[in-house]
Amino acid sequence: ELEQAIYDWLAKWNRDPQPFVWKATADVILDKVRRCKELSETAH
């Protein structure tokens, strides 16, 4: 059932594929990564 759903989705996507476009700049992405690392390294 899951496998068939994946194949169905792929078939639909392939009929009208759209390129992936990054919306965020590298600086924005790296800032988010830095914040997540800071949060995960804090002592609770």
LUMPA-961304 format. One record per residue (C-alpha): x negated, y negated, z negated; residue in three letters. Coordinates in nm, 2 decimals, m for minus. Each point is the difference from the previous one (the first is absolute). Last residue first. Layout:
N
X | Y | Z | Ala
...
This chain:
44
m1.96 | m2.13 | m3.15 | His
m0.35 | m0.06 | 0.13 | Ala
m0.02 | m0.18 | 0.34 | Thr
m0.15 | 0.18 | 0.29 | Glu
0.33 | 0.07 | 0.19 | Ser
0.10 | m0.37 | m0.02 | Leu
m0.34 | m0.12 | 0.13 | Glu
0.01 | 0.25 | 0.28 | Lys
0.35 | m0.11 | 0.10 | Cys
m0.11 | m0.36 | 0.01 | Arg
m0.31 | 0.08 | 0.21 | Arg
0.22 | 0.20 | 0.25 | Val
0.24 | m0.29 | 0.03 | Lys
m0.28 | m0.25 | 0.06 | Asp
m0.15 | 0.24 | 0.26 | Leu
0.33 | 0.01 | 0.19 | Ile
0.04 | m0.38 | m0.01 | Val
m0.36 | m0.05 | 0.12 | Asp
0.04 | 0.25 | 0.28 | Ala
0.30 | m0.20 | 0.13 | Thr
0.35 | 0.13 | m0.03 | Ala
0.24 | 0.06 | 0.28 | Lys
m0.17 | 0.29 | 0.17 | Trp
0.18 | 0.10 | 0.32 | Val
0.09 | 0.36 | 0.07 | Phe
0.09 | 0.05 | 0.37 | Pro
0.36 | 0.08 | 0.08 | Gln
0.10 | 0.33 | 0.17 | Pro
0.34 | 0.02 | 0.18 | Asp
0.06 | 0.36 | 0.11 | Arg
m0.28 | 0.12 | m0.22 | Asn
0.18 | m0.12 | m0.32 | Trp
0.31 | 0.20 | 0.08 | Lys
m0.21 | 0.32 | 0.07 | Ala
m0.20 | m0.06 | m0.31 | Leu
0.32 | m0.04 | m0.21 | Trp
0.14 | 0.32 | 0.14 | Asp
m0.32 | 0.19 | m0.06 | Tyr
m0.01 | m0.12 | m0.36 | Ile
0.37 | 0.10 | m0.06 | Ala
m0.08 | 0.34 | 0.15 | Gln
m0.28 | 0.05 | m0.25 | Glu
0.22 | m0.11 | m0.29 | Leu
0.27 | 0.25 | 0.10 | Glu
